[in-house]
Amino acid sequence: MTDLTHEIKRRRTFAIISHPDAGKTTLTEKLLLFSGAIQIAGSVKARKASRHATSDWMEIEKQRGISVASSVMQMEYRDCVINLLDTPGHQDFSEDTYRVLTAVDAALMVVDAANGVEEQTLRLLKVCRSRNTPILTFVNKMDREVKEPLDLLDEIERTLGMSLVPMTWPVGMGKLFRGVMDVQNDRMRVFRAGADRVDDADEVVEGLHSDTLAERFGAEYDKAMEELGLLQDATPPLDRQEFLDGKQSPLFFGSAVNNFGVREVLDALVQLAPPPGARVAQEREVQPVEPKFSGVVFKVQANMDPAHRDRIAFVRVSSGEFSRGMKLKVTRSGKEIRPQTVVTFMSQRRELVEQAVAGDIIGIPNHGTLQLGDTLTEGEALNFTGLPFFAPESFRAVEIKDPLRSKQLRQGLQQLGEEGAIQVFRPHAGGSLLLGAIGQLQFEVVLHRLKSEYGVEARLENTRFQLARWITCDDDAVLQKFIETEAFRVAWDVVDAPAFMAAHHSELQLAMERAPQIRFHAMREHGGRVFHKEA
């Protein structure tokens, strides 16, 4: 086995997904804590104080206690290099999360034990299922009064359409939460509240059938053993291939805020999650162990360092090895770059990257050279597919309070649009720029970022448009004639892909009937070249 192949097989790249407030960001921190990547976990409950979650770096995140941007963190654990991507839980930022899920090889789903599978979790799971992404499941907040474990398991299985295989099982809940049974290792980890320790300090009792456990935990222990007996009769053992095919999900219970049940999840990620696999390009399938470098930009983030007004392109290395200063070609533009200050991330902390291999996430600072979906290679003309842009569901016209800062407004919106924080449309017939979003919170974040990062105070006005569809046609002349005819209903996005804007579905339907040669799309891929989902 070559050194490159060995290094690639050590990689585990996964995202954490959940509904808001299920404890996703807390679990992210605790995984970092258990791997030794950080020494003190930020207090999520006290984000209004000076400490905030390690993975939340944006000012509005610190103020509101929510994740609105995806974070990338790398750590080492048990001879594996883990690339962990924390995603926004709020549905208004689901588009960013969808794109992050194209860059991972597995997902860890966090479920609130009191609420079960919620709407946003289900939406993200559908994306994982469509890509056959393996999923591990962590049921959080067992130290509270929650649903019965068997009911939770049944609900999750019915909702996901896949079987769950309990790797740990809870003994009690809420005030009577006694710990978790480690089914694989035939032992019980005894619960002790406290967020300032790692579970090396926990008491572990060997042998689940121990008389000591029965005497010590009484009714809670008896009930848990009875439930486990029922499950072992009804549930097949974990089959790794079934897991990799997205048909089985290992199930864990715990309390992230108390650092409890986290070690078992981290161990399972190392043991079960797959190393980097093949990635599909338009031209061919690319294998991770190919010697030549290739990668795709799945995220762009402006102003991670406000002092330098920087712009980072997050690149998933798809094949080969990256070396600092190597010559790379941007397939879309044909430009060549030699990135010297490439970084890896520990939330706010960055380290210069000398080398990276397939499965790693690297950040390339640039000033607009790289866009979402760009493919980087050592020269081969490859275009990786699958990075989605969805038609917005809400629109606002943006007006500036100080006309002298119009240039800063356009610069800010261009950068925020290119990073995918919001979709920006330039009306063909002129007039105010239009912002398109999935939900209201996106508008609030953009106004906040325009003010804090670009010094621009703006206000948003209602617009008559309620939906948009990107438009294509095999005949360029026909497309151009349609654009001119519908000039007041056509706008251009940040990559100059034309879109038809409508006030309601009947207006869209009428346009489709009048122009049968035009195709209308509810989703586009990077660059405006590849479209899907005709309206």
C-alpha positions as CSV (number, residue, x, y, z in Angstrom):
1,M,0.0,0.0,0.0
2,T,1.5,3.4,-1.0
3,D,1.7,6.2,1.5
4,L,-1.0,8.2,-0.4
5,T,-3.4,5.2,-0.3
6,H,-2.7,4.8,3.4
7,E,-3.3,8.4,4.1
8,I,-6.6,8.5,2.2
9,K,-7.8,5.4,4.0
10,R,-7.2,7.2,7.3
11,R,-9.7,10.0,6.4
12,R,-13.3,10.2,7.7
13,T,-15.3,13.1,6.4
14,F,-18.8,13.6,7.8
15,A,-21.4,16.2,8.6
16,I,-23.6,16.6,11.6
17,I,-27.3,17.3,10.8
18,S,-30.4,18.0,12.9
19,H,-33.4,20.1,13.5
20,P,-32.6,23.4,15.3
21,D,-32.0,23.0,19.1
22,A,-31.5,19.3,19.0
23,G,-28.0,19.8,20.3
24,K,-26.0,19.5,17.1
25,T,-23.5,22.3,17.8
26,T,-23.0,21.1,21.4
27,L,-22.3,17.6,20.2
28,T,-19.8,19.0,17.6
29,E,-17.9,20.7,20.5
30,K,-17.9,17.5,22.6
31,L,-16.5,15.4,19.7
32,L,-13.7,18.0,19.4
33,L,-13.2,17.8,23.2
34,F,-13.0,14.0,23.2
35,S,-10.5,13.9,20.3
36,G,-8.3,16.3,22.2
37,A,-8.7,19.0,19.6
38,I,-9.9,21.6,22.2
39,Q,-9.4,21.7,25.9
40,I,-12.6,23.7,27.1
41,A,-15.9,23.5,25.4
42,G,-17.7,26.8,24.8
43,S,-20.9,27.0,26.8
44,V,-23.8,27.0,24.4
45,K,-26.2,28.1,27.1
46,A,-24.1,31.2,27.9
47,R,-23.5,32.4,24.3
48,K,-24.5,35.9,25.3
49,A,-21.5,36.0,27.5
50,S,-18.0,36.1,26.1
51,R,-17.8,32.4,25.4
52,H,-19.7,31.0,22.5
53,A,-19.7,27.7,20.7
54,T,-16.3,26.9,19.1
55,S,-17.9,26.2,15.7
56,D,-20.0,29.4,15.6
57,W,-17.7,32.3,14.6
58,M,-20.1,34.8,12.9
59,E,-21.1,37.8,15.1
60,I,-24.9,37.2,14.6
61,E,-24.4,33.6,15.7
62,K,-22.9,34.7,18.9
63,Q,-25.7,37.2,19.5
64,R,-28.6,34.8,18.7
65,G,-27.2,31.5,19.7
66,I,-27.9,29.8,16.4
67,S,-25.7,28.4,13.6
68,V,-26.2,30.2,10.3
69,A,-23.0,29.1,8.5
70,S,-21.4,25.8,8.1
71,S,-18.1,25.3,9.9
72,V,-15.3,22.9,9.1
73,M,-13.0,21.4,11.7
74,Q,-10.2,18.8,11.4
75,M,-9.0,16.5,14.2
76,E,-7.1,13.3,14.8
77,Y,-8.5,10.4,16.7
78,R,-7.3,6.8,16.9
79,D,-4.9,7.1,13.9
80,C,-7.7,8.6,11.8
81,V,-8.0,12.1,10.5
82,I,-11.5,13.3,10.9
83,N,-13.0,16.2,8.9
84,L,-16.1,17.3,10.7
85,L,-18.6,19.7,9.1
86,D,-21.1,21.4,11.4
87,T,-24.1,22.6,9.4
88,P,-26.9,25.2,10.1
89,G,-29.9,23.5,11.7
90,H,-32.4,26.3,10.8
91,Q,-34.4,25.5,7.6
92,D,-33.8,29.0,6.2
93,F,-30.2,27.9,5.7
94,S,-30.9,24.5,4.3
95,E,-29.4,25.3,0.9
96,D,-25.9,25.8,2.5
97,T,-26.4,22.5,4.3
98,Y,-27.5,20.6,1.1
99,R,-24.2,21.8,-0.5
100,V,-22.1,20.7,2.5
101,L,-23.7,17.2,2.2
102,T,-22.2,16.8,-1.2
103,A,-18.7,17.1,0.3
104,V,-19.0,14.3,3.0
105,D,-18.9,10.5,3.0
106,A,-21.2,10.0,6.0
107,A,-23.6,11.9,8.3
108,L,-24.3,11.9,12.0
109,M,-28.0,12.7,12.7
110,V,-28.8,14.2,16.1
111,V,-32.4,13.6,17.4
112,D,-33.9,15.4,20.3
113,A,-35.2,12.6,22.5
114,A,-38.2,14.7,23.6
115,N,-39.3,15.7,20.0
116,G,-38.2,12.8,17.8
117,V,-37.6,13.3,14.1
118,E,-38.5,16.9,13.2
119,E,-39.2,18.5,9.9
120,Q,-35.8,19.9,9.1
121,T,-34.1,16.6,10.1
122,L,-36.4,14.8,7.7
123,R,-35.6,17.2,4.9
124,L,-31.8,16.7,5.3
125,L,-32.2,13.0,5.6
126,K,-33.9,12.9,2.2
127,V,-30.8,14.6,0.8
128,C,-28.6,12.0,2.4
129,R,-30.8,9.1,1.2
130,S,-30.8,10.5,-2.4
131,R,-27.0,10.3,-2.3
132,N,-26.8,7.0,-0.4
133,T,-24.9,8.7,2.4
134,P,-24.4,6.4,5.4
135,I,-26.1,7.7,8.6
136,L,-25.3,7.3,12.3
137,T,-28.0,8.3,14.7
138,F,-27.5,9.9,18.1
139,V,-30.5,10.4,20.4
140,N,-29.7,13.4,22.6
141,K,-30.9,14.8,25.9
142,M,-31.6,11.6,27.7
143,D,-31.1,13.4,31.0
144,R,-34.5,15.0,30.5
145,E,-38.0,13.7,30.5
146,V,-38.3,12.3,27.0
147,K,-40.1,9.8,24.8
148,E,-39.8,6.1,25.6
149,P,-36.7,4.6,23.8
150,L,-38.7,1.9,22.0
151,D,-41.2,4.5,20.8
152,L,-38.4,6.7,19.6
153,L,-36.7,3.8,17.8
154,D,-40.0,2.9,16.1
155,E,-40.7,6.5,15.1
156,I,-37.2,7.0,13.6
157,E,-37.4,3.7,11.7
158,R,-40.8,4.5,10.2
159,T,-39.7,8.1,9.3
160,L,-36.4,7.2,7.8
161,G,-37.4,4.0,6.1
162,M,-34.3,2.2,7.4
163,S,-33.6,-0.1,10.3
164,L,-31.8,1.0,13.4
165,V,-29.3,-1.1,15.2
166,P,-28.9,-0.1,18.9
167,M,-25.2,0.2,19.7
168,T,-26.0,1.7,23.1
169,W,-29.3,1.6,25.1
170,P,-30.4,3.9,27.8
171,V,-31.1,2.9,31.4
172,G,-33.8,5.3,32.6
173,M,-34.4,8.9,31.6
174,G,-34.6,12.4,33.1
175,K,-33.9,12.4,36.9
176,L,-33.7,8.6,36.8
177,F,-31.2,8.4,33.9
178,R,-28.6,5.9,35.1
179,G,-26.4,5.6,32.0
180,V,-26.1,3.6,28.8
181,M,-25.5,0.0,28.0
182,D,-22.8,-0.5,25.5
183,V,-24.2,-3.5,23.6
184,Q,-21.1,-4.1,21.5
185,N,-18.7,-4.2,24.4
186,D,-21.0,-5.8,27.0
187,R,-20.6,-3.1,29.6
188,M,-22.5,-0.1,31.1
189,R,-21.3,3.5,31.3
190,V,-22.8,5.0,34.5
191,F,-24.2,8.5,34.1
192,R,-22.8,11.4,36.1
193,A,-23.9,15.0,35.3
194,G,-21.2,17.5,34.5
195,A,-20.0,19.3,31.3
196,D,-16.4,20.0,32.4
197,R,-15.0,16.4,32.1
198,V,-14.5,13.8,29.5
199,D,-16.0,10.4,30.0
200,D,-12.6,8.8,30.8
201,A,-13.7,9.9,34.3
202,D,-17.0,7.9,34.0
203,E,-17.6,4.7,35.9
204,V,-17.7,1.7,33.6
205,V,-19.2,-1.6,34.8
206,E,-18.2,-4.7,32.8
207,G,-20.9,-7.3,32.0
208,L,-24.4,-6.2,31.3
209,H,-25.8,-9.2,33.2
210,S,-23.9,-8.2,36.3
211,D,-25.8,-8.7,39.6
212,T,-24.2,-5.4,40.8
213,L,-26.1,-3.5,38.1
214,A,-29.4,-5.2,38.9
215,E,-29.1,-4.4,42.6
216,R,-27.8,-0.9,42.0
217,F,-30.3,0.4,39.4
218,G,-33.3,-1.8,40.1
219,A,-36.4,-1.1,38.0
220,E,-34.6,1.1,35.4
221,Y,-32.0,-1.7,34.8
222,D,-34.7,-4.4,34.6
223,K,-36.7,-2.4,32.1
224,A,-33.7,-1.7,29.9
225,M,-32.6,-5.3,29.9
226,E,-36.1,-6.4,28.9
227,E,-36.2,-3.9,26.0
228,L,-32.8,-5.0,24.8
229,G,-34.0,-8.6,24.9
230,L,-36.9,-7.7,22.7
231,L,-34.7,-5.8,20.3
232,Q,-32.1,-8.5,20.0
233,D,-34.9,-10.9,18.9
234,A,-36.4,-8.5,16.4
235,T,-33.3,-6.6,15.1
236,P,-30.6,-8.1,12.9
237,P,-27.0,-7.4,13.9
238,L,-25.2,-4.5,12.3
239,D,-24.1,-5.3,8.7
240,R,-21.5,-2.8,7.6
241,Q,-22.4,-3.1,4.0
242,E,-26.1,-2.4,4.8
243,F,-24.9,0.6,6.7
244,L,-22.7,1.8,3.8
245,D,-25.7,1.3,1.5
246,G,-27.9,3.5,3.7
247,K,-30.2,0.7,4.8
248,Q,-29.1,0.4,8.4
249,S,-28.2,3.1,10.9
250,P,-26.2,2.5,14.2
251,L,-28.1,4.0,17.1
252,F,-26.6,5.7,20.2
253,F,-28.1,7.4,23.2
254,G,-26.6,10.1,25.5
255,S,-26.5,13.7,26.7
256,A,-24.1,15.9,24.8
257,V,-24.3,18.8,27.2
258,N,-23.1,16.4,29.9
259,N,-20.4,14.9,27.7
260,F,-22.1,11.6,28.0
261,G,-22.4,8.9,25.4
262,V,-20.1,10.8,23.1
263,R,-17.1,8.5,23.1
264,E,-19.1,5.6,21.7
265,V,-20.2,7.8,18.8
266,L,-16.6,8.9,18.0
267,D,-15.4,5.3,18.1
268,A,-18.2,4.2,15.7
269,L,-17.3,7.0,13.3
270,V,-13.8,5.8,13.1
271,Q,-14.8,2.1,12.8
272,L,-17.8,2.3,10.6
273,A,-17.8,5.5,8.5
274,P,-16.2,4.9,5.1
275,P,-13.0,6.5,3.8
276,P,-13.2,8.8,0.8
277,G,-15.0,7.2,-2.2
278,A,-15.2,7.9,-5.9
279,R,-16.7,11.3,-7.0
280,V,-18.7,11.7,-10.2
281,A,-17.7,14.3,-12.8
282,Q,-19.5,15.0,-16.1
283,E,-16.6,13.4,-17.9
284,R,-15.9,10.3,-15.8
285,E,-15.8,8.8,-12.3
286,V,-12.8,10.0,-10.3
287,Q,-11.2,7.6,-7.8
288,P,-9.7,9.1,-4.6
289,V,-6.4,7.2,-5.0
290,E,-5.6,8.6,-8.4
291,P,-2.2,10.4,-8.1
292,K,-3.2,13.7,-9.6
293,F,-5.1,16.3,-7.5
294,S,-8.7,17.2,-8.1
295,G,-11.2,19.0,-5.9
296,V,-14.4,20.9,-5.9
297,V,-15.5,24.2,-4.2
298,F,-18.6,23.3,-2.2
299,K,-18.7,26.5,-0.1
300,V,-17.5,30.1,-0.2
301,Q,-17.4,32.3,2.9
302,A,-16.6,36.0,2.8
303,N,-15.1,37.9,5.8
304,M,-14.2,35.0,8.1
305,D,-11.5,37.4,9.2
306,P,-13.1,40.9,9.1
307,A,-9.8,42.6,9.6
308,H,-8.6,41.4,6.2
309,R,-12.0,41.2,4.3
310,D,-10.9,37.8,3.1
311,R,-12.8,35.3,1.1
312,I,-12.3,31.6,1.6
313,A,-13.2,28.9,-0.9
314,F,-13.8,25.5,0.9
315,V,-12.5,22.7,-1.3
316,R,-13.2,19.0,-0.9
317,V,-10.2,17.2,-2.2
318,S,-11.6,14.5,-4.4
319,S,-8.4,12.7,-5.6
320,G,-4.7,12.7,-5.2
321,E,-2.6,15.0,-3.0
322,F,-2.5,18.8,-2.6
323,S,0.9,20.5,-2.0
324,R,1.2,24.2,-1.2
325,G,2.2,26.3,-4.2
326,M,1.2,23.6,-6.8
327,K,-0.2,24.8,-10.1
328,L,-3.9,24.3,-10.4
329,K,-6.4,24.9,-13.2
330,V,-9.9,26.3,-12.6
331,T,-11.9,24.3,-15.2
332,R,-14.7,26.9,-15.5
333,S,-12.5,29.8,-16.4
334,G,-9.3,28.1,-17.6
335,K,-7.3,30.3,-15.1
336,E,-4.3,28.9,-13.4
337,I,-3.6,29.5,-9.7
338,R,-0.7,28.6,-7.4
339,P,-2.3,28.9,-3.9
340,Q,0.4,29.6,-1.2
341,T,-1.7,30.4,1.9
342,V,-4.1,27.4,1.9
343,V,-5.5,26.7,5.4
344,T,-7.2,24.0,7.4
345,F,-9.6,24.9,10.1
346,M,-10.4,24.6,13.8
347,S,-13.3,27.0,13.7
348,Q,-11.7,30.4,14.1
349,R,-8.2,29.0,14.3
350,R,-6.4,28.3,11.0
351,E,-3.2,26.5,10.2
352,L,-1.3,26.7,6.9
353,V,-1.6,23.5,4.9
354,E,1.5,22.0,3.4
355,Q,-0.2,18.9,2.1
356,A,-3.7,17.4,2.0
357,V,-5.2,14.3,0.5
358,A,-8.5,13.1,-0.8
359,G,-11.2,13.5,1.8
360,D,-9.6,16.6,3.4
361,I,-11.3,20.0,3.4
362,I,-8.9,22.9,2.6
363,G,-9.6,26.6,2.4
364,I,-8.2,28.7,-0.4
365,P,-8.2,32.5,0.1
366,N,-9.0,34.3,-3.1
367,H,-10.7,37.5,-4.4
368,G,-13.4,36.2,-6.6
369,T,-11.3,33.7,-8.6
370,L,-13.2,30.7,-7.2
371,Q,-17.0,30.3,-7.2
372,L,-19.3,27.7,-5.7
373,G,-19.0,24.4,-7.7
374,D,-15.7,25.2,-9.3
375,T,-13.5,22.2,-10.1
376,L,-9.8,22.4,-9.6
377,T,-7.4,20.0,-11.3
378,E,-3.7,19.7,-12.3
379,G,-4.9,20.3,-15.9
380,E,-7.5,17.7,-16.8
381,A,-10.8,19.2,-17.9
382,L,-13.1,17.8,-15.2
383,N,-16.4,19.2,-14.0
384,F,-17.8,17.6,-10.8
385,T,-21.6,17.5,-10.6
386,G,-24.3,17.7,-8.0
387,L,-23.8,21.1,-6.3
388,P,-27.4,22.4,-6.1
389,F,-28.9,25.9,-6.2
390,F,-32.7,25.9,-5.5
391,A,-35.2,28.4,-6.7
392,P,-35.9,30.9,-3.9
393,E,-39.3,30.9,-2.1
394,S,-39.3,34.6,-1.0
395,F,-38.1,37.8,-2.6
396,R,-37.3,41.4,-1.5
397,A,-36.0,44.5,-3.3
398,V,-33.0,46.0,-1.6
399,E,-32.6,49.8,-1.1
400,I,-29.7,51.6,0.3
401,K,-30.1,54.3,2.9
402,D,-27.0,56.3,1.8
403,P,-26.7,56.4,-2.0
404,L,-23.0,57.3,-1.7
405,R,-22.4,53.7,-0.6
406,S,-24.0,52.0,-3.6
407,K,-20.7,50.6,-4.7
408,Q,-20.2,48.9,-1.3
409,L,-23.7,47.6,-1.5
410,R,-23.2,45.9,-4.9
411,Q,-19.8,44.6,-3.7
412,G,-21.3,43.1,-0.6
413,L,-24.3,41.5,-2.3
414,Q,-22.0,40.1,-5.1
415,Q,-19.8,38.4,-2.5
416,L,-22.7,37.2,-0.3
417,G,-24.5,35.9,-3.4
418,E,-21.4,34.1,-4.6
419,E,-20.9,32.4,-1.2
420,G,-24.6,31.2,-1.3
421,A,-25.7,33.2,1.7
422,I,-28.5,34.6,-0.4
423,Q,-29.4,34.7,-4.1
424,V,-29.0,38.0,-5.8
425,F,-30.8,38.9,-9.0
426,R,-30.2,41.8,-11.3
427,P,-33.4,42.8,-13.2
428,H,-33.0,42.8,-16.9
429,A,-35.0,46.0,-17.3
430,G,-33.0,47.8,-14.5
431,G,-34.1,48.9,-11.1
432,S,-33.3,47.7,-7.6
433,L,-31.5,44.4,-7.0
434,L,-33.7,41.6,-5.9
435,L,-32.8,39.2,-3.1
436,G,-34.1,35.7,-3.1
437,A,-34.2,33.4,0.0
438,I,-35.6,30.2,1.4
439,G,-36.8,32.0,4.5
440,Q,-37.1,35.3,6.4
441,L,-34.0,34.7,8.6
442,Q,-31.7,34.8,5.6
443,F,-32.8,38.4,4.9
444,E,-32.1,39.4,8.5
445,V,-28.7,37.8,8.4
446,V,-27.8,39.6,5.1
447,L,-28.9,43.0,6.5
448,H,-26.8,42.3,9.6
449,R,-23.7,41.3,7.5
450,L,-24.0,44.2,5.1
451,K,-23.9,46.6,8.0
452,S,-21.2,44.8,10.1
453,E,-18.9,43.6,7.3
454,Y,-19.4,46.2,4.5
455,G,-20.5,49.3,6.4
456,V,-23.8,49.5,4.4
457,E,-27.2,50.1,6.0
458,A,-29.9,48.8,3.7
459,R,-33.6,48.2,3.9
460,L,-35.8,45.6,2.2
461,E,-39.0,46.3,0.4
462,N,-41.7,43.9,-0.7
463,T,-41.8,42.9,-4.3
464,R,-44.6,41.4,-6.4
465,F,-42.4,38.4,-7.3
466,Q,-43.1,35.2,-5.4
467,L,-41.2,32.6,-7.4
468,A,-38.4,32.2,-9.9
469,R,-37.4,29.6,-12.5
470,W,-34.1,29.5,-14.3
471,I,-34.6,29.4,-18.1
472,T,-32.7,27.6,-20.9
473,C,-33.3,26.8,-24.5
474,D,-31.4,24.9,-27.2
475,D,-31.7,27.8,-29.6
476,D,-29.9,30.9,-28.3
477,A,-31.9,33.2,-30.6
478,V,-35.2,31.9,-29.2
479,L,-33.9,32.4,-25.6
480,Q,-32.8,36.0,-26.3
481,K,-36.1,36.9,-27.9
482,F,-38.0,35.5,-24.9
483,I,-35.7,37.5,-22.6
484,E,-36.4,40.7,-24.5
485,T,-40.2,40.0,-24.7
486,E,-40.4,39.3,-21.0
487,A,-37.8,42.0,-20.0
488,F,-39.7,43.1,-16.9
489,R,-40.0,39.5,-15.6
490,V,-36.4,38.4,-16.3
491,A,-33.4,38.8,-13.9
492,W,-29.8,37.6,-13.9
493,D,-28.2,35.8,-10.9
494,V,-24.6,36.2,-9.7
495,V,-23.2,33.8,-12.4
496,D,-25.3,35.5,-15.1
497,A,-27.8,32.7,-15.5
498,P,-31.2,34.1,-16.6
499,A,-34.3,33.5,-14.5
500,F,-38.0,34.1,-15.1
501,M,-39.7,35.9,-12.2
502,A,-43.4,35.5,-11.5
503,A,-45.9,36.8,-9.1
504,H,-47.8,33.5,-8.9
505,H,-47.9,30.0,-10.5
506,S,-50.5,30.9,-13.0
507,E,-48.2,33.6,-14.4
508,L,-45.5,31.0,-14.7
509,Q,-47.9,28.5,-16.3
510,L,-49.0,31.1,-18.9
511,A,-45.4,31.8,-19.8
512,M,-44.6,28.1,-20.3
513,E,-47.6,27.7,-22.6
514,R,-46.7,30.7,-24.7
515,A,-43.0,29.7,-25.0
516,P,-42.9,25.9,-25.4
517,Q,-39.3,25.9,-26.5
518,I,-38.1,27.5,-23.2
519,R,-37.3,25.2,-20.3
520,F,-38.1,26.4,-16.8
521,H,-36.0,24.9,-13.9
522,A,-36.5,24.9,-10.2
523,M,-32.9,24.0,-9.6
524,R,-29.6,24.7,-11.2
525,E,-26.1,23.5,-10.7
526,H,-23.0,25.6,-10.6
527,G,-22.2,27.9,-13.4
528,G,-25.7,27.9,-14.9
529,R,-24.7,25.1,-17.3
530,V,-26.5,22.2,-15.9
531,F,-30.2,22.4,-14.9
532,H,-32.6,19.9,-13.4
533,K,-36.2,19.7,-12.2
534,E,-38.1,21.4,-14.9
535,A,-41.0,23.3,-13.4
